[in-house]
């Protein structure tokens, strides 16, 4: 059986992953979780840049499980299908896939799954989404006709989705939590961008994750978003690192 691996935001740049695959002699039996801002659907599903990236990733000797980030368009059921249960030997649960790209698996915005770690099958819960601090810049560039700038109105969970996710995770009792951003208490303030007025930033998702973190007795929490690699308590921020899921 392959290895269950995890990394952080890639924003469409997978050179580090390619080098990792060559160095560690990976195969499609290995599964790499990308904790949001994966860049795969950023330009829209029919854009040539999207197709080139999917072709490139599909050719790598590894499989992917993509968490939803604030620079990612939500996969649409019009173009994606619910993946079969045997889509990957290290992953059980409800997720999406395109028939043309069977090694690119996409998590729902939230929901329970099971992951096969080095110590066996573990329940895990996905909590995607975040606020884009570059939202207004991207909208301005769009309005001026610049290509390559997208903003997605549903980048964060709605109030209804948060309530449903809260109910689901309480019943699911996960050992592992996979999110794009982090609970509010763990925000790495030293990674803030100096040009962003933090008073304009919507912390809805971080506050929601804080409530989850206070009430769910998880064992390990993995997140990205802040472009840093560090441990704080049982929370691990991922960016450049590629490691096995504990």
DAZITA-V142213 format. One record per residue. RES is the residue in one small letter. SS is DSSP state (H for helix, E for strand, C for the rest). PHI is phi in degrees with one decimal (999 if undefined). PSI is psi as a letter, one per 20 degrees, with the letter a starting at -180 (NA if undefined). Layout:
# DAZITA-V142213
{{RES,SS,PHI,PSI} {RES,SS,PHI,PSI}}
This chain:
# DAZITA-V142213
{{x,C,999,q} {x,C,-77.0,a} {x,C,-102.7,q} {x,E,-95.2,o} {x,E,-117.9,r} {x,E,-147.7,q} {x,E,-151.2,r} {x,C,-104.5,b} {x,C,-57.1,p} {x,C,-117.3,h} {x,C,48.2,k} {x,C,84.7,i} {x,C,-105.5,o} {x,C,-114.3,k} {x,H,-62.9,g} {x,H,-62.1,h} {x,H,-66.6,g} {x,H,-60.4,g} {x,H,-64.5,h} {x,H,-60.6,g} {x,H,-60.0,g} {x,H,-67.7,g} {x,H,-70.0,h} {x,H,-105.5,j} {x,C,52.3,l} {x,C,-76.6,r} {x,C,-142.3,r} {x,C,-65.0,i} {x,C,-72.7,i} {x,C,-82.4,q} {x,E,-122.7,p} {x,E,-106.9,o} {x,E,-83.4,p} {x,E,-109.6,p} {x,C,-84.3,l} {x,C,90.5,r} {x,C,49.9,l} {x,C,-75.2,h} {x,C,84.3,i} {x,C,-68.2,g} {x,C,-110.0,j} {x,C,-60.4,g} {x,C,-87.1,i} {x,C,101.2,q} {x,C,-65.2,h} {x,C,-96.7,i} {x,C,-71.4,q} {x,H,-60.7,h} {x,H,-64.7,h} {x,H,-64.5,g} {x,H,-64.2,g} {x,H,-63.0,g} {x,H,-66.9,g} {x,H,-64.3,h} {x,H,-62.6,g} {x,H,-62.9,g} {x,H,-65.2,h} {x,H,-65.8,h} {x,H,-82.2,i} {x,C,-73.1,q} {x,C,-81.5,m} {x,C,-166.0,q} {x,E,-106.7,q} {x,E,-126.3,q} {x,E,-125.9,o} {x,E,-96.4,o} {x,C,-84.5,q} {x,C,-82.3,p} {x,C,-116.6,r} {x,C,-78.3,i} {x,C,-105.1,k} {x,C,-120.3,p} {x,C,-80.0,p} {x,C,-64.3,p} {x,C,-60.2,p} {x,C,-97.6,p} {x,C,-66.5,i} {x,C,-68.8,h} {x,C,-117.7,i} {x,C,-109.7,q} {x,E,-118.6,q} {x,E,-66.0,p} {x,C,-69.2,q} {x,C,-66.8,q} {x,C,-61.5,h} {x,C,-97.6,k} {x,C,-60.7,h} {x,E,-151.5,p} {x,C,-68.4,i} {x,C,-101.6,j} {x,E,-141.8,p} {x,E,-127.1,p} {x,E,143.6,a} {x,C,-94.2,o} {x,E,-152.6,r} {x,E,-115.1,q} {x,E,-155.5,q} {x,E,-96.4,q} {x,C,-57.5,h} {x,C,-71.8,h} {x,E,-128.1,m} {x,E,-67.6,i} {x,E,-93.2,j} {x,E,-110.2,o} {x,E,-107.0,p} {x,E,-120.4,p} {x,E,-75.2,q} {x,C,-67.5,r} {x,C,-59.1,h} {x,E,-154.6,q} {x,E,151.3,r} {x,E,-89.9,q} {x,E,-140.1,r} {x,E,-125.7,p} {x,E,-117.6,p} {x,E,-92.9,o} {x,E,-91.0,a} {x,C,-62.4,h} {x,C,-104.8,j} {x,E,110.0,a} {x,E,-72.5,p} {x,E,-132.3,p} {x,E,-73.5,p} {x,E,-134.9,q} {x,E,-132.3,p} {x,E,-97.6,p} {x,E,-136.0,n} {x,C,-90.2,r} {x,C,91.3,r} {x,C,-174.4,r} {x,C,-89.1,q} {x,C,-90.6,o} {x,C,-69.8,i} {x,C,-99.9,k} {x,H,-53.0,g} {x,H,-70.0,h} {x,H,-65.4,g} {x,H,-64.2,g} {x,H,-64.9,h} {x,H,-65.2,g} {x,H,-64.7,h} {x,H,-60.6,g} {x,H,-62.3,h} {x,C,-85.7,j} {x,C,87.7,j} {x,C,-76.6,p} {x,C,-82.8,q} {x,C,94.4,j} {x,C,-123.9,o} {x,C,-127.7,q} {x,C,-132.1,p} {x,C,-115.1,p} {x,C,-61.6,h} {x,C,-102.7,k} {x,C,-66.3,h} {x,C,-113.3,r} {x,C,-66.0,q} {x,C,-74.5,r} {x,H,-58.1,g} {x,H,-64.0,g} {x,H,-64.8,h} {x,H,-62.0,g} {x,H,-63.6,g} {x,H,-66.2,g} {x,H,-61.5,g} {x,H,-60.2,g} {x,H,-65.5,g} {x,H,-65.1,g} {x,H,-70.2,h} {x,H,-63.8,h} {x,H,-75.9,h} {x,H,-78.0,h} {x,C,53.8,m} {x,C,-76.5,q} {x,C,-81.0,h} {x,E,-123.0,p} {x,E,-118.0,p} {x,E,-117.2,o} {x,E,-133.7,r} {x,C,-79.9,g} {x,C,-95.0,a} {x,C,-117.7,r} {x,C,-60.3,q} {x,H,-56.9,h} {x,H,-66.6,i} {x,H,-106.7,j} {x,C,-56.4,p} {x,C,-84.7,n} {x,H,-61.1,h} {x,H,-70.1,i} {x,H,-96.6,j} {x,C,-64.7,q} {x,C,-79.6,p} {x,C,-66.1,h} {x,C,-83.9,i} {x,C,-98.9,p} {x,C,-77.1,o} {x,H,-63.9,i} {x,H,-68.6,i} {x,H,-93.0,i} {x,C,-84.3,p} {x,C,-84.8,o} {x,C,-98.7,k} {x,H,-53.9,g} {x,H,-68.1,g} {x,H,-62.0,h} {x,H,-65.9,g} {x,H,-62.3,g} {x,H,-65.4,h} {x,H,-62.4,g} {x,H,-64.6,h} {x,H,-62.8,g} {x,H,-62.4,h} {x,H,-72.9,h} {x,H,-116.2,i} {x,C,-104.7,p} {x,C,-81.3,m} {x,C,-72.6,r} {x,C,-105.9,h} {x,E,-145.1,p} {x,E,-123.5,p} {x,E,-112.4,p} {x,E,-147.5,r} {x,C,-128.8,c} {x,C,73.9,g} {x,C,-96.3,j} {x,C,54.2,l} {x,C,-149.2,q} {x,C,-114.5,o} {x,E,-164.7,q} {x,E,-107.3,p} {x,E,-138.7,o} {x,C,54.9,c} {x,C,-98.0,j} {x,E,-102.5,p} {x,E,-119.5,o} {x,E,-84.7,p} {x,C,-118.2,q} {x,C,-145.9,e} {x,C,-78.7,h} {x,C,-59.1,q} {x,C,-127.2,o} {x,E,-135.8,r} {x,E,-75.8,q} {x,C,-68.2,p} {x,C,-73.5,NA}}
